[in-house]
Amino acid sequence: MLNKVLSTVDPAELAGKIVAFDLDGTLLSGDLGEALFYLAIGLTGIPQDQILVEIEKILSNGEMTLKPESAETGLLTRYQNLILNKQWHEAYCLTAAWLNTLPCSTVDDMLDFLLNAGLPRTEVLADCGAGSHSLILEAVDDPDMREIIEKCLAAKANVAIVSASPQFVVEEYCQHYGYRTISAFGAAIKENGVCDLPFGSGKCTRIMEHFGASPFMAFGNSDGDYEMLVSAKHAFVRQTDSEKLLRKVASGDWIMLD
């Protein structure tokens, strides 16, 4: 992957330039924020000192049990319906707002587990009594993409990770890999309860507000990255089923990394 980037961009050009990366599906396979959300729902009410053991049980057994009339069952059902109807903004704000209510120590423990162990694609059946949900959990780091990040950092680029996952998820990813100089932008819940979501044009807004310029390079994999990729001088696409992105690759405007 690095060779494809280097064949397009000379590292000497990167000093002081903005390089923007999506997180889920781009820097890692799967969705770290969504995996955290699903596990947190299944672990509601579990004492913190038992959380890691219970995570392993859920993943090894491929199932979790929720009370039919519980708030967690309602939350999961609502999220699944939003995703099914491609109401991405509402879905991502819903998860960010709910995860933001959990104790930081609990969330940190779960994120540490996911980032340390990695989570290959795993199907988990959420039994809600009267019905069930089939959940796909996946979050596996891609060392080839981190090699690109490190090359950009070494070239003194202004690197940003811009994601619809919650702000603390993006920050934890950066902290886990020691990226102290990277700007982390995720879904943030403001004091008035409004969700500031970097998705679609919201990614461009966050980048412009922070840096005052558009990216020199951008990396993404979904419709939610389209505007950010369009705004960049050089756009690179990861594995995707987005017709919008694939059309740009087919036209030669953007480069497919995979």
N, C-alpha and C positions, 0 to 999 in steps of 0.2 A: 504493500500500500504506500509506504513511504516513497518508493521509487516513482510511483505514478504522480505523487505530489511534486517531487523534486524535478520531474521531467517537465512540469508546467511552471513551477515557480522557483526562482533562485533564492536560497535562504538569505542572501545578502540584501534582498529587497524587503525583508520582513521587519527590520529594525523599526520600532515605533508604529508599525501597522497593526490593525485589529484583525485577530483571527478568532472566529466564533464557532463553537461546537455545540450541537445538540447533545443531550446526554443519552436518553433512553432510545435504544435501537441504533445509536450512532457510536458512542464511546463504549457501550456495552450492548450485548444482545438481550432482548427482553425489556422489561420496564421495572426499574428499581422502586420507583414511587408506588406503582400499582402492587408489586409483590409485598411491599411493606404494609399497604392498606389492607390487603386480603389477610395477611397473617395477623395484623393487629385486631381485626374483627374477630378472628377465631380465637384469639388469646384474651379477649375481654374478660376481666375478673380473675385472671390467673396471677398469683403473687409473683413479684418481679424475680425472686430467686429461683423460680421454676420455669421462667419464660423460655430459656434456651432448650431445656429438655422437652418442653411442649412443642416448640417449633420442629424439633427433630421428629417427634411423634406424628405431627400433622403431615410432614413431608414424606416420611417413610410409609405411613398408612394410606396416604392419599385421600384423607378425609378430615373434615371438621364438623362439629355439630353445633347448631345455633338454636336457641329457643324460638318457636314459631312466631310469637308475638313480641319479640324483643326489639329494641331500637336498632340493634346491629343487623338483624334480619331485614328490617325496613330499609336501612341505609344501603345494604348490599343490593337489595332488589332495585332500589332507585338508581344506584350507580350502574348496574347492569343494563337497565332500561335506557339510561342516557347514552351509554356506549353503543347499544344496539341501534339507537336512532341518530347516531353520529352527532350528538350534542356535546361536543368535546369540551367546550368552555365550561358548561354547567357541571360536567362530570369531574373535571380536574379541580375546579373550585370546591366542589363537594368534598373530595378526598382531602384537599389541603386544609379546609376548615375543620374537618373532623380530626385529622391527625394532629392538628395544632392544639387540640384540647387535651391530648395525652401527656403524661409526665415526660419531660425531656430524657430522663434516665432510661425509661422504658423504650422510647424510640431509639435512643443511642445504642442500647444493647441489641435491638433487632437489626439495626443498620450495620453494626459491627459484625454480627453473625453473617449477614448476607454478603458483605464486602470481603470478609476473610475467607468464607467457605465457597462463595460463588453458588449460584442456584441454577443448575441446568433445567431446561424446560420440564416442568412437573405439572401434572393434572391433579387437582384436588377437588373432591366433591364436597360441597357445602350442603349438609343436610339440614333443612330448615323445618322439618316436621311435615307440613302439608306439601312441600315442594323442595326442590334442590337447585343448586347452581353449580355448573361445571366451570371451575376456575383454572386458568393457565397462569402459573407463576414461573418467571424466568428472570434472572439477573446475573449475567456472566461477563466479567471484564474482558476487554479486547486489548491485549498487549500491543498489537500492531498500531492501534489508534493512539495509545499512550506514547508510543515511539514518535508519532507525529507531533503530539503535544510537546514532548520534551525537545524535539528539534526546533519547534517554534519558540519555546522559552529560551533555548540556547541562543537563538538568533535575535533575542530582545524584542520579540513581538508582544503586543498587548493581547493576551489570551483571555477569552471569556467562555464560560459554559452557560448556555441559555436554555432553560428547560421548563416544561410545564409541570414537572414534579415539584413538590413543596421546597421552599427555600432551604430549609434545614437539610433536606436530602442532598441537594447540590453542594451545600457547604460541607457536609460529612464526606461526600465523595472526594472533594478537593483535599480535605484534611487527611483522609485515609492514605492518599498517595503523596502527601507532602507538597501539594501545589499551593504554596503560601502566597504567590503573587498573582494567581488567577482570579479574575472577577467572576463571582458566582451569582447567577440570576435564576430564581425559581419563583413559584407561585407564593405570594406573600399576602397574608391577611392583615389589612390595616386596622387601626384602632376603631374605626367606624364599622368594621365588619366586612368592608368591601374587599373582594379578592382581586389583587393586581396580578394578572396571569400573563406570563411571557409565552404567547401562543399566536401563531399567525403574525399579523402586523405588530402584535404586542412584543414580539422578540426584537423587531427593528426599533421600537420605541425605547425599550430598555437599553439597547446598545447606544442609541443616539443620545439619550439622556445622560449616560455615564461617560461616553467617550467624545461625543460631539461630532461623530463621523460614522460612516457605514463601514462594514468589514471589508478588508482586502481579500480575505479568504473566509469561506463558511463551509461547514460540514453538516449534513442533515439527512433524514431518511423518510420524512412524512410530509403530508399536506401542511401540517403545522409549522414546518420549516421553510415552506415555499417562499414566503416574502423575504425571509432572512437570506436565503440563497440567491434570490433575484437581486437583492441589494449589494451583493458581494461582487468584486471584480472577478474572482475565481471561485466557482462553486463545485463541491465534491459531494457525491451521493453515495450513501451506503445501501445495503440490500433493502428493497422497497417494493410495495405493490401500488404505490401512488401513480396514477396515470399522468398527473400533472408533472411529476418529477421525471418519469420515464420519457415523456415527450421531449423535455428539455435535454435529456441525455441523448435521445435518438437524433435530435437536431444538431448535436455537436456542441451545444452551448455549455453543457455541464459534463463533468467527468464521473463515470461510475467507478468506484473504488473496488468493488467486489467482482 
